[in-house]
């Protein structure tokens, strides 16, 4: 069962990722891919100006997390560095 409206906490020793920065999508219809490759499966498409969390890097790709949907699902994938700007 998925509970969306509850708040909880987790000990930081269980976390493997940390937010590097907030980034803004700089190109409309930017594709979020399952793997850090132009041939990676597209799992989401983001609009210009969308702000997301960058949680790591792999070559020219940023590992990103898109905020939770109404169902509580967080989408994790990769966006190419040419499609983002760092938020100050």
Secondary structure, 3 states (H helix, E strand, C coil): CCCCCCCCCCCHHHCCCCCCEEEEECCCCEEEECCCCCCCCEEEEECCCCEEEEEEEECCEEEEEECCCCCCCCEEEEEEHHHEEECC
